[in-house]
Amino acid sequence: SVGYNLPTSLIKKIRLSALSVYFTGQNLWVWSPMFKHTRNMDPENIEQADPELNKNAGQGMAYPMLKTYTLGINVTL
């Protein structure tokens, strides 16, 4: 998480008592070998991604952890 509180000298001009901006991210640096394999994968052939049907499916063919981005503004009147 990264946040910034705007200076009160700027905030008073727009009749606010506090204003802050923040960014939060989760799993930002996740990498998976799946990304290099998806070019050769047929999206309609589920057998390519199923580890029980394809012995190579466990070699980076599972979906990676999801990345989450949050951008927000906190305003106090």
PDB file of N, CA, C and O in Angstrom:
ATOM      1  N   SER A   1       0.836  -1.190   0.000  1.00  0.00           N
ATOM      2  CA  SER A   1       0.000   0.000   0.000  1.00  0.00           C
ATOM      3  C   SER A   1       0.870   1.238   0.000  1.00  0.00           C
ATOM      4  O   SER A   1       1.901   1.302   0.669  1.00  0.00           O
ATOM      5  N   VAL A   2       0.431   2.210  -0.760  1.00  0.00           N
ATOM      6  CA  VAL A   2       1.093   3.508  -0.808  1.00  0.00           C
ATOM      7  C   VAL A   2       0.002   4.555  -0.725  1.00  0.00           C
ATOM      8  O   VAL A   2      -1.001   4.473  -1.434  1.00  0.00           O
ATOM      9  N   GLY A   3       0.193   5.532   0.135  1.00  0.00           N
ATOM     10  CA  GLY A   3      -0.808   6.589   0.272  1.00  0.00           C
ATOM     11  C   GLY A   3      -0.164   7.959   0.363  1.00  0.00           C
ATOM     12  O   GLY A   3       1.016   8.088   0.691  1.00  0.00           O
ATOM     13  N   TYR A   4      -0.957   8.981   0.068  1.00  0.00           N
ATOM     14  CA  TYR A   4      -0.466  10.357   0.129  1.00  0.00           C
ATOM     15  C   TYR A   4      -1.589  11.254   0.631  1.00  0.00           C
ATOM     16  O   TYR A   4      -2.697  11.231   0.095  1.00  0.00           O
ATOM     17  N   ASN A   5      -1.302  12.036   1.651  1.00  0.00           N
ATOM     18  CA  ASN A   5      -2.248  13.032   2.159  1.00  0.00           C
ATOM     19  C   ASN A   5      -1.923  14.372   1.527  1.00  0.00           C
ATOM     20  O   ASN A   5      -0.794  14.851   1.637  1.00  0.00           O
ATOM     21  N   LEU A   6      -2.886  14.977   0.875  1.00  0.00           N
ATOM     22  CA  LEU A   6      -2.652  16.277   0.261  1.00  0.00           C
ATOM     23  C   LEU A   6      -2.479  17.338   1.340  1.00  0.00           C
ATOM     24  O   LEU A   6      -3.097  17.254   2.401  1.00  0.00           O
ATOM     25  N   PRO A   7      -1.645  18.329   1.074  1.00  0.00           N
ATOM     26  CA  PRO A   7      -1.406  19.389   2.061  1.00  0.00           C
ATOM     27  C   PRO A   7      -2.683  20.159   2.378  1.00  0.00           C
ATOM     28  O   PRO A   7      -3.513  20.398   1.501  1.00  0.00           O
ATOM     29  N   THR A   8      -2.828  20.542   3.644  1.00  0.00           N
ATOM     30  CA  THR A   8      -4.036  21.259   4.070  1.00  0.00           C
ATOM     31  C   THR A   8      -4.174  22.610   3.381  1.00  0.00           C
ATOM     32  O   THR A   8      -5.292  23.099   3.218  1.00  0.00           O
ATOM     33  N   SER A   9      -3.069  23.223   2.972  1.00  0.00           N
ATOM     34  CA  SER A   9      -3.161  24.515   2.271  1.00  0.00           C
ATOM     35  C   SER A   9      -3.925  24.371   0.952  1.00  0.00           C
ATOM     36  O   SER A   9      -4.648  25.289   0.563  1.00  0.00           O
ATOM     37  N   LEU A  10      -3.780  23.251   0.266  1.00  0.00           N
ATOM     38  CA  LEU A  10      -4.518  23.018  -0.984  1.00  0.00           C
ATOM     39  C   LEU A  10      -5.955  22.578  -0.712  1.00  0.00           C
ATOM     40  O   LEU A  10      -6.873  22.954  -1.441  1.00  0.00           O
ATOM     41  N   ILE A  11      -6.143  21.788   0.328  1.00  0.00           N
ATOM     42  CA  ILE A  11      -7.457  21.231   0.637  1.00  0.00           C
ATOM     43  C   ILE A  11      -8.435  22.297   1.122  1.00  0.00           C
ATOM     44  O   ILE A  11      -9.623  22.242   0.804  1.00  0.00           O
ATOM     45  N   LYS A  12      -7.940  23.267   1.892  1.00  0.00           N
ATOM     46  CA  LYS A  12      -8.803  24.338   2.423  1.00  0.00           C
ATOM     47  C   LYS A  12      -9.442  25.151   1.301  1.00  0.00           C
ATOM     48  O   LYS A  12     -10.544  25.673   1.465  1.00  0.00           O
ATOM     49  N   LYS A  13      -8.762  25.260   0.170  1.00  0.00           N
ATOM     50  CA  LYS A  13      -9.284  26.045  -0.962  1.00  0.00           C
ATOM     51  C   LYS A  13     -10.545  25.422  -1.562  1.00  0.00           C
ATOM     52  O   LYS A  13     -11.377  26.126  -2.134  1.00  0.00           O
ATOM     53  N   ILE A  14     -10.681  24.111  -1.431  1.00  0.00           N
ATOM     54  CA  ILE A  14     -11.882  23.441  -1.966  1.00  0.00           C
ATOM     55  C   ILE A  14     -12.820  23.000  -0.838  1.00  0.00           C
ATOM     56  O   ILE A  14     -13.675  22.135  -1.032  1.00  0.00           O
ATOM     57  N   ARG A  15     -12.649  23.607   0.347  1.00  0.00           N
ATOM     58  CA  ARG A  15     -13.530  23.428   1.509  1.00  0.00           C
ATOM     59  C   ARG A  15     -13.599  21.994   2.027  1.00  0.00           C
ATOM     60  O   ARG A  15     -14.674  21.490   2.352  1.00  0.00           O
ATOM     61  N   LEU A  16     -12.447  21.350   2.099  1.00  0.00           N
ATOM     62  CA  LEU A  16     -12.357  20.020   2.671  1.00  0.00           C
ATOM     63  C   LEU A  16     -11.417  20.064   3.869  1.00  0.00           C
ATOM     64  O   LEU A  16     -10.546  20.931   3.944  1.00  0.00           O
ATOM     65  N   SER A  17     -11.589  19.134   4.806  1.00  0.00           N
ATOM     66  CA  SER A  17     -10.675  19.097   5.947  1.00  0.00           C
ATOM     67  C   SER A  17      -9.567  18.058   5.753  1.00  0.00           C
ATOM     68  O   SER A  17      -8.515  18.169   6.383  1.00  0.00           O
ATOM     69  N   ALA A  18      -9.775  17.060   4.904  1.00  0.00           N
ATOM     70  CA  ALA A  18      -8.731  16.069   4.616  1.00  0.00           C
ATOM     71  C   ALA A  18      -9.000  15.415   3.265  1.00  0.00           C
ATOM     72  O   ALA A  18     -10.151  15.207   2.880  1.00  0.00           O
ATOM     73  N   LEU A  19      -7.945  15.103   2.569  1.00  0.00           N
ATOM     74  CA  LEU A  19      -8.039  14.422   1.278  1.00  0.00           C
ATOM     75  C   LEU A  19      -6.782  13.574   1.106  1.00  0.00           C
ATOM     76  O   LEU A  19      -5.663  14.085   1.160  1.00  0.00           O
ATOM     77  N   SER A  20      -6.979  12.276   0.899  1.00  0.00           N
ATOM     78  CA  SER A  20      -5.835  11.387   0.690  1.00  0.00           C
ATOM     79  C   SER A  20      -6.115  10.461  -0.488  1.00  0.00           C
ATOM     80  O   SER A  20      -7.262  10.121  -0.782  1.00  0.00           O
ATOM     81  N   VAL A  21      -5.048  10.069  -1.143  1.00  0.00           N
ATOM     82  CA  VAL A  21      -5.106   9.171  -2.294  1.00  0.00           C
ATOM     83  C   VAL A  21      -4.252   7.957  -1.934  1.00  0.00           C
ATOM     84  O   VAL A  21      -3.184   8.099  -1.338  1.00  0.00           O
ATOM     85  N   TYR A  22      -4.724   6.764  -2.296  1.00  0.00           N
ATOM     86  CA  TYR A  22      -3.954   5.571  -1.985  1.00  0.00           C
ATOM     87  C   TYR A  22      -4.020   4.551  -3.113  1.00  0.00           C
ATOM     88  O   TYR A  22      -4.945   4.546  -3.926  1.00  0.00           O
ATOM     89  N   PHE A  23      -3.007   3.687  -3.134  1.00  0.00           N
ATOM     90  CA  PHE A  23      -2.926   2.572  -4.073  1.00  0.00           C
ATOM     91  C   PHE A  23      -2.531   1.335  -3.281  1.00  0.00           C
ATOM     92  O   PHE A  23      -1.599   1.378  -2.477  1.00  0.00           O
ATOM     93  N   THR A  24      -3.233   0.242  -3.505  1.00  0.00           N
ATOM     94  CA  THR A  24      -2.910  -1.027  -2.868  1.00  0.00           C
ATOM     95  C   THR A  24      -2.847  -2.099  -3.951  1.00  0.00           C
ATOM     96  O   THR A  24      -3.700  -2.148  -4.837  1.00  0.00           O
ATOM     97  N   GLY A  25      -1.849  -2.942  -3.874  1.00  0.00           N
ATOM     98  CA  GLY A  25      -1.710  -4.039  -4.825  1.00  0.00           C
ATOM     99  C   GLY A  25      -1.340  -5.327  -4.124  1.00  0.00           C
ATOM    100  O   GLY A  25      -0.585  -5.320  -3.152  1.00  0.00           O
ATOM    101  N   GLN A  26      -1.866  -6.424  -4.612  1.00  0.00           N
ATOM    102  CA  GLN A  26      -1.534  -7.747  -4.084  1.00  0.00           C
ATOM    103  C   GLN A  26      -1.064  -8.637  -5.216  1.00  0.00           C
ATOM    104  O   GLN A  26      -1.604  -8.598  -6.322  1.00  0.00           O
ATOM    105  N   ASN A  27      -0.049  -9.441  -4.928  1.00  0.00           N
ATOM    106  CA  ASN A  27       0.526 -10.386  -5.908  1.00  0.00           C
ATOM    107  C   ASN A  27       0.990  -9.676  -7.176  1.00  0.00           C
ATOM    108  O   ASN A  27       0.758 -10.163  -8.282  1.00  0.00           O
ATOM    109  N   LEU A  28       1.638  -8.541  -7.020  1.00  0.00           N
ATOM    110  CA  LEU A  28       2.053  -7.742  -8.167  1.00  0.00           C
ATOM    111  C   LEU A  28       3.190  -8.376  -8.962  1.00  0.00           C
ATOM    112  O   LEU A  28       3.281  -8.159 -10.171  1.00  0.00           O
ATOM    113  N   TRP A  29       4.044  -9.141  -8.328  1.00  0.00           N
ATOM    114  CA  TRP A  29       5.218  -9.690  -8.997  1.00  0.00           C
ATOM    115  C   TRP A  29       5.074 -11.181  -9.299  1.00  0.00           C
ATOM    116  O   TRP A  29       6.082 -11.866  -9.476  1.00  0.00           O
ATOM    117  N   VAL A  30       3.864 -11.693  -9.362  1.00  0.00           N
ATOM    118  CA  VAL A  30       3.643 -13.116  -9.633  1.00  0.00           C
ATOM    119  C   VAL A  30       3.966 -13.400 -11.094  1.00  0.00           C
ATOM    120  O   VAL A  30       3.559 -12.665 -11.994  1.00  0.00           O
ATOM    121  N   TRP A  31       4.708 -14.487 -11.308  1.00  0.00           N
ATOM    122  CA  TRP A  31       5.016 -14.928 -12.666  1.00  0.00           C
ATOM    123  C   TRP A  31       4.668 -16.401 -12.772  1.00  0.00           C
ATOM    124  O   TRP A  31       4.831 -17.149 -11.808  1.00  0.00           O
ATOM    125  N   SER A  32       4.204 -16.813 -13.906  1.00  0.00           N
ATOM    126  CA  SER A  32       3.852 -18.212 -14.114  1.00  0.00           C
ATOM    127  C   SER A  32       4.320 -18.653 -15.495  1.00  0.00           C
ATOM    128  O   SER A  32       4.199 -17.893 -16.457  1.00  0.00           O
ATOM    129  N   PRO A  33       4.851 -19.869 -15.610  1.00  0.00           N
ATOM    130  CA  PRO A  33       5.217 -20.379 -16.933  1.00  0.00           C
ATOM    131  C   PRO A  33       4.008 -20.583 -17.837  1.00  0.00           C
ATOM    132  O   PRO A  33       4.171 -20.824 -19.033  1.00  0.00           O
ATOM    133  N   MET A  34       2.796 -20.492 -17.289  1.00  0.00           N
ATOM    134  CA  MET A  34       1.589 -20.669 -18.099  1.00  0.00           C
ATOM    135  C   MET A  34       1.540 -19.657 -19.240  1.00  0.00           C
ATOM    136  O   MET A  34       1.033 -19.959 -20.320  1.00  0.00           O
ATOM    137  N   PHE A  35       2.066 -18.458 -19.001  1.00  0.00           N
ATOM    138  CA  PHE A  35       1.977 -17.408 -20.006  1.00  0.00           C
ATOM    139  C   PHE A  35       2.716 -17.785 -21.289  1.00  0.00           C
ATOM    140  O   PHE A  35       2.285 -17.406 -22.378  1.00  0.00           O
ATOM    141  N   LYS A  36       3.815 -18.520 -21.180  1.00  0.00           N
ATOM    142  CA  LYS A  36       4.535 -18.905 -22.397  1.00  0.00           C
ATOM    143  C   LYS A  36       3.886 -20.107 -23.082  1.00  0.00           C
ATOM    144  O   LYS A  36       4.109 -20.325 -24.273  1.00  0.00           O
ATOM    145  N   HIS A  37       3.083 -20.896 -22.350  1.00  0.00           N
ATOM    146  CA  HIS A  37       2.435 -22.078 -22.933  1.00  0.00           C
ATOM    147  C   HIS A  37       1.094 -21.752 -23.581  1.00  0.00           C
ATOM    148  O   HIS A  37       0.621 -22.532 -24.408  1.00  0.00           O
ATOM    149  N   THR A  38       0.471 -20.644 -23.241  1.00  0.00           N
ATOM    150  CA  THR A  38      -0.875 -20.367 -23.736  1.00  0.00           C
ATOM    151  C   THR A  38      -0.905 -20.105 -25.235  1.00  0.00           C
ATOM    152  O   THR A  38      -1.960 -20.239 -25.855  1.00  0.00           O
ATOM    153  N   ARG A  39       0.214 -19.738 -25.828  1.00  0.00           N
ATOM    154  CA  ARG A  39       0.230 -19.497 -27.268  1.00  0.00           C
ATOM    155  C   ARG A  39      -0.050 -20.781 -28.050  1.00  0.00           C
ATOM    156  O   ARG A  39      -0.665 -20.740 -29.115  1.00  0.00           O
ATOM    157  N   ASN A  40       0.397 -21.912 -27.525  1.00  0.00           N
ATOM    158  CA  ASN A  40       0.244 -23.192 -28.225  1.00  0.00           C
ATOM    159  C   ASN A  40      -0.965 -23.980 -27.745  1.00  0.00           C
ATOM    160  O   ASN A  40      -1.172 -25.114 -28.177  1.00  0.00           O
ATOM    161  N   MET A  41      -1.751 -23.406 -26.873  1.00  0.00           N
ATOM    162  CA  MET A  41      -2.860 -24.145 -26.278  1.00  0.00           C
ATOM    163  C   MET A  41      -4.169 -23.860 -27.000  1.00  0.00           C
ATOM    164  O   MET A  41      -4.491 -22.713 -27.310  1.00  0.00           O
ATOM    165  N   ASP A  42      -4.903 -24.910 -27.257  1.00  0.00           N
ATOM    166  CA  ASP A  42      -6.223 -24.787 -27.867  1.00  0.00           C
ATOM    167  C   ASP A  42      -7.232 -24.507 -26.750  1.00  0.00           C
ATOM    168  O   ASP A  42      -7.408 -25.358 -25.878  1.00  0.00           O
ATOM    169  N   PRO A  43      -7.904 -23.348 -26.738  1.00  0.00           N
ATOM    170  CA  PRO A  43      -8.809 -23.008 -25.638  1.00  0.00           C
ATOM    171  C   PRO A  43     -10.003 -23.942 -25.511  1.00  0.00           C
ATOM    172  O   PRO A  43     -10.624 -23.998 -24.450  1.00  0.00           O
ATOM    173  N   GLU A  44     -10.342 -24.680 -26.570  1.00  0.00           N
ATOM    174  CA  GLU A  44     -11.480 -25.589 -26.510  1.00  0.00           C
ATOM    175  C   GLU A  44     -11.074 -27.018 -26.127  1.00  0.00           C
ATOM    176  O   GLU A  44     -11.937 -27.887 -26.004  1.00  0.00           O
ATOM    177  N   ASN A  45      -9.779 -27.268 -25.939  1.00  0.00           N
ATOM    178  CA  ASN A  45      -9.308 -28.601 -25.570  1.00  0.00           C
ATOM    179  C   ASN A  45      -8.920 -28.594 -24.096  1.00  0.00           C
ATOM    180  O   ASN A  45      -7.783 -28.267 -23.756  1.00  0.00           O
ATOM    181  N   ILE A  46      -9.859 -28.952 -23.218  1.00  0.00           N
ATOM    182  CA  ILE A  46      -9.648 -28.922 -21.771  1.00  0.00           C
ATOM    183  C   ILE A  46      -8.613 -29.953 -21.335  1.00  0.00           C
ATOM    184  O   ILE A  46      -8.010 -29.811 -20.271  1.00  0.00           O
ATOM    185  N   GLU A  47      -8.401 -30.990 -22.145  1.00  0.00           N
ATOM    186  CA  GLU A  47      -7.436 -32.029 -21.782  1.00  0.00           C
ATOM    187  C   GLU A  47      -6.014 -31.473 -21.659  1.00  0.00           C
ATOM    188  O   GLU A  47      -5.198 -32.028 -20.923  1.00  0.00           O
ATOM    189  N   GLN A  48      -5.712 -30.394 -22.365  1.00  0.00           N
ATOM    190  CA  GLN A  48      -4.370 -29.819 -22.296  1.00  0.00           C
ATOM    191  C   GLN A  48      -4.079 -29.228 -20.918  1.00  0.00           C
ATOM    192  O   GLN A  48      -2.922 -29.214 -20.498  1.00  0.00           O
ATOM    193  N   ALA A  49      -5.078 -28.747 -20.215  1.00  0.00           N
ATOM    194  CA  ALA A  49      -4.871 -28.106 -18.924  1.00  0.00           C
ATOM    195  C   ALA A  49      -5.180 -29.013 -17.742  1.00  0.00           C
ATOM    196  O   ALA A  49      -4.858 -28.661 -16.607  1.00  0.00           O
ATOM    197  N   ASP A  50      -5.789 -30.160 -17.970  1.00  0.00           N
ATOM    198  CA  ASP A  50      -6.173 -31.068 -16.885  1.00  0.00           C
ATOM    199  C   ASP A  50      -4.990 -31.962 -16.511  1.00  0.00           C
ATOM    200  O   ASP A  50      -4.539 -32.749 -17.342  1.00  0.00           O
ATOM    201  N   PRO A  51      -4.470 -31.859 -15.269  1.00  0.00           N
ATOM    202  CA  PRO A  51      -3.313 -32.666 -14.884  1.00  0.00           C
ATOM    203  C   PRO A  51      -3.578 -34.162 -14.858  1.00  0.00           C
ATOM    204  O   PRO A  51      -2.633 -34.947 -14.922  1.00  0.00           O
ATOM    205  N   GLU A  52      -4.847 -34.584 -14.765  1.00  0.00           N
ATOM    206  CA  GLU A  52      -5.153 -36.007 -14.770  1.00  0.00           C
ATOM    207  C   GLU A  52      -5.132 -36.577 -16.188  1.00  0.00           C
ATOM    208  O   GLU A  52      -4.936 -37.780 -16.366  1.00  0.00           O
ATOM    209  N   LEU A  53      -5.330 -35.736 -17.185  1.00  0.00           N
ATOM    210  CA  LEU A  53      -5.363 -36.202 -18.570  1.00  0.00           C
ATOM    211  C   LEU A  53      -4.073 -35.897 -19.329  1.00  0.00           C
ATOM    212  O   LEU A  53      -3.786 -36.537 -20.341  1.00  0.00           O
ATOM    213  N   ASN A  54      -3.303 -34.935 -18.857  1.00  0.00           N
ATOM    214  CA  ASN A  54      -2.100 -34.509 -19.557  1.00  0.00           C
ATOM    215  C   ASN A  54      -0.949 -34.446 -18.557  1.00  0.00           C
ATOM    216  O   ASN A  54      -1.005 -33.679 -17.596  1.00  0.00           O
ATOM    217  N   LYS A  55       0.087 -35.243 -18.773  1.00  0.00           N
ATOM    218  CA  LYS A  55       1.199 -35.291 -17.821  1.00  0.00           C
ATOM    219  C   LYS A  55       1.967 -33.966 -17.762  1.00  0.00           C
ATOM    220  O   LYS A  55       2.645 -33.711 -16.767  1.00  0.00           O
ATOM    221  N   ASN A  56       1.887 -33.121 -18.785  1.00  0.00           N
ATOM    222  CA  ASN A  56       2.572 -31.829 -18.794  1.00  0.00           C
ATOM    223  C   ASN A  56       1.733 -30.705 -18.196  1.00  0.00           C
ATOM    224  O   ASN A  56       2.199 -29.569 -18.097  1.00  0.00           O
ATOM    225  N   ALA A  57       0.499 -31.011 -17.796  1.00  0.00           N
ATOM    226  CA  ALA A  57      -0.400 -29.963 -17.305  1.00  0.00           C
ATOM    227  C   ALA A  57       0.103 -29.340 -16.014  1.00  0.00           C
ATOM    228  O   ALA A  57      -0.161 -28.166 -15.756  1.00  0.00           O
ATOM    229  N   GLY A  58       0.815 -30.092 -15.206  1.00  0.00           N
ATOM    230  CA  GLY A  58       1.338 -29.547 -13.961  1.00  0.00           C
ATOM    231  C   GLY A  58       2.585 -28.707 -14.153  1.00  0.00           C
ATOM    232  O   GLY A  58       3.097 -28.135 -13.190  1.00  0.00           O
ATOM    233  N   GLN A  59       3.080 -28.622 -15.367  1.00  0.00           N
ATOM    234  CA  GLN A  59       4.307 -27.872 -15.652  1.00  0.00           C
ATOM    235  C   GLN A  59       3.993 -26.436 -16.036  1.00  0.00           C
ATOM    236  O   GLN A  59       4.319 -25.993 -17.138  1.00  0.00           O
ATOM    237  N   GLY A  60       3.363 -25.718 -15.130  1.00  0.00           N
ATOM    238  CA  GLY A  60       3.061 -24.320 -15.397  1.00  0.00           C
ATOM    239  C   GLY A  60       1.748 -24.085 -16.095  1.00  0.00           C
ATOM    240  O   GLY A  60       1.493 -22.973 -16.556  1.00  0.00           O
ATOM    241  N   MET A  61       0.903 -25.092 -16.191  1.00  0.00           N
ATOM    242  CA  MET A  61      -0.365 -24.925 -16.889  1.00  0.00           C
ATOM    243  C   MET A  61      -1.515 -24.589 -15.948  1.00  0.00           C
ATOM    244  O   MET A  61      -2.644 -24.418 -16.406  1.00  0.00           O
ATOM    245  N   ALA A  62      -1.259 -24.490 -14.642  1.00  0.00           N
ATOM    246  CA  ALA A  62      -2.302 -24.100 -13.696  1.00  0.00           C
ATOM    247  C   ALA A  62      -2.399 -22.581 -13.694  1.00  0.00           C
ATOM    248  O   ALA A  62      -1.421 -21.884 -13.965  1.00  0.00           O
ATOM    249  N   TYR A  63      -3.578 -22.082 -13.389  1.00  0.00           N
ATOM    250  CA  TYR A  63      -3.741 -20.631 -13.353  1.00  0.00           C
ATOM    251  C   TYR A  63      -2.912 -20.031 -12.224  1.00  0.00           C
ATOM    252  O   TYR A  63      -2.901 -20.575 -11.121  1.00  0.00           O
ATOM    253  N   PRO A  64      -2.221 -18.928 -12.471  1.00  0.00           N
ATOM    254  CA  PRO A  64      -1.429 -18.284 -11.419  1.00  0.00           C
ATOM    255  C   PRO A  64      -2.330 -17.529 -10.445  1.00  0.00           C
ATOM    256  O   PRO A  64      -3.519 -17.338 -10.703  1.00  0.00           O
ATOM    257  N   MET A  65      -1.753 -17.106  -9.331  1.00  0.00           N
ATOM    258  CA  MET A  65      -2.497 -16.305  -8.361  1.00  0.00           C
ATOM    259  C   MET A  65      -2.932 -15.000  -9.034  1.00  0.00           C
ATOM    260  O   MET A  65      -2.198 -14.437  -9.846  1.00  0.00           O
ATOM    261  N   LEU A  66      -4.105 -14.538  -8.695  1.00  0.00           N
ATOM    262  CA  LEU A  66      -4.630 -13.322  -9.295  1.00  0.00           C
ATOM    263  C   LEU A  66      -3.946 -12.089  -8.726  1.00  0.00           C
ATOM    264  O   LEU A  66      -3.577 -12.047  -7.552  1.00  0.00           O
ATOM    265  N   LYS A  67      -3.787 -11.101  -9.569  1.00  0.00           N
ATOM    266  CA  LYS A  67      -3.265  -9.807  -9.134  1.00  0.00           C
ATOM    267  C   LYS A  67      -4.451  -8.907  -8.811  1.00  0.00           C
ATOM    268  O   LYS A  67      -5.475  -8.936  -9.494  1.00  0.00           O
ATOM    269  N   THR A  68      -4.298  -8.114  -7.765  1.00  0.00           N
ATOM    270  CA  THR A  68      -5.366  -7.209  -7.355  1.00  0.00           C
ATOM    271  C   THR A  68      -4.814  -5.802  -7.247  1.00  0.00           C
ATOM    272  O   THR A  68      -3.780  -5.583  -6.615  1.00  0.00           O
ATOM    273  N   TYR A  69      -5.503  -4.839  -7.864  1.00  0.00           N
ATOM    274  CA  TYR A  69      -5.130  -3.438  -7.796  1.00  0.00           C
ATOM    275  C   TYR A  69      -6.290  -2.658  -7.212  1.00  0.00           C
ATOM    276  O   TYR A  69      -7.440  -2.866  -7.599  1.00  0.00           O
ATOM    277  N   THR A  70      -5.996  -1.759  -6.280  1.00  0.00           N
ATOM    278  CA  THR A  70      -7.026  -0.900  -5.708  1.00  0.00           C
ATOM    279  C   THR A  70      -6.497   0.528  -5.683  1.00  0.00           C
ATOM    280  O   THR A  70      -5.405   0.784  -5.175  1.00  0.00           O
ATOM    281  N   LEU A  71      -7.263   1.438  -6.223  1.00  0.00           N
ATOM    282  CA  LEU A  71      -6.919   2.853  -6.205  1.00  0.00           C
ATOM    283  C   LEU A  71      -8.091   3.572  -5.557  1.00  0.00           C
ATOM    284  O   LEU A  71      -9.242   3.349  -5.931  1.00  0.00           O
ATOM    285  N   GLY A  72      -7.804   4.432  -4.589  1.00  0.00           N
ATOM    286  CA  GLY A  72      -8.892   5.066  -3.889  1.00  0.00           C
ATOM    287  C   GLY A  72      -8.593   6.477  -3.418  1.00  0.00           C
ATOM    288  O   GLY A  72      -7.447   6.928  -3.406  1.00  0.00           O
ATOM    289  N   ILE A  73      -9.651   7.150  -3.035  1.00  0.00           N
ATOM    290  CA  ILE A  73      -9.570   8.520  -2.516  1.00  0.00           C
ATOM    291  C   ILE A  73     -10.405   8.572  -1.236  1.00  0.00           C
ATOM    292  O   ILE A  73     -11.557   8.139  -1.226  1.00  0.00           O
ATOM    293  N   ASN A  74      -9.829   9.099  -0.165  1.00  0.00           N
ATOM    294  CA  ASN A  74     -10.559   9.339   1.068  1.00  0.00           C
ATOM    295  C   ASN A  74     -10.768  10.842   1.199  1.00  0.00           C
ATOM    296  O   ASN A  74      -9.815  11.620   1.162  1.00  0.00           O
ATOM    297  N   VAL A  75     -12.020  11.235   1.350  1.00  0.00           N
ATOM    298  CA  VAL A  75     -12.383  12.648   1.453  1.00  0.00           C
ATOM    299  C   VAL A  75     -13.089  12.892   2.781  1.00  0.00           C
ATOM    300  O   VAL A  75     -14.010  12.162   3.149  1.00  0.00           O
ATOM    301  N   THR A  76     -12.647  13.931   3.502  1.00  0.00           N
ATOM    302  CA  THR A  76     -13.301  14.337   4.741  1.00  0.00           C
ATOM    303  C   THR A  76     -13.785  15.768   4.575  1.00  0.00           C
ATOM    304  O   THR A  76     -13.002  16.671   4.281  1.00  0.00           O
ATOM    305  N   LEU A  77     -15.076  15.965   4.765  1.00  0.00           N
ATOM    306  CA  LEU A  77     -15.651  17.306   4.617  1.00  0.00           C
ATOM    307  C   LEU A  77     -15.418  18.166   5.831  1.00  0.00           C
ATOM    308  O   LEU A  77     -15.841  19.322   5.860  1.00  0.00           O
TER     309      LEU A  77
END
